[in-house]
Amino acid sequence: MKAQVEEALNQVRPALQADGGDVELVDVSDEGVVSVRLTGACGSCPMSTMTLKMGIEKTLMENLSFVKEVVQVR
C-alpha cells in the first residue's frame, strides 16, 4: 500500500516543489488513513490545510480506493 501511495504522491509533488515545499509519507494505516508531513514552504503555509485536503487527499482518494482520509502530522 505504501508504494501505491508514494506513486500517487508523485503526481502532486511537482506543484508543491514549485512553491518551495514537499510532502513526506509517514504512514498508511490498515483503516485507509494516510499520514503525511508537509515540508519546506508547505509546512508553514497558512493554506496548508487546503493543500492537504483539496490537493493531496483528493488526488489520493481518486487514485486509490483504499484511502479514506489524509491527515497531517508534524
Secondary structure by P-SEA (a helix, b strand, c coil): caaaaaaaaaaaaaaaaaacccccccccccccbbbbbbcccccccccccccccccaaaaaaacccccccccccc
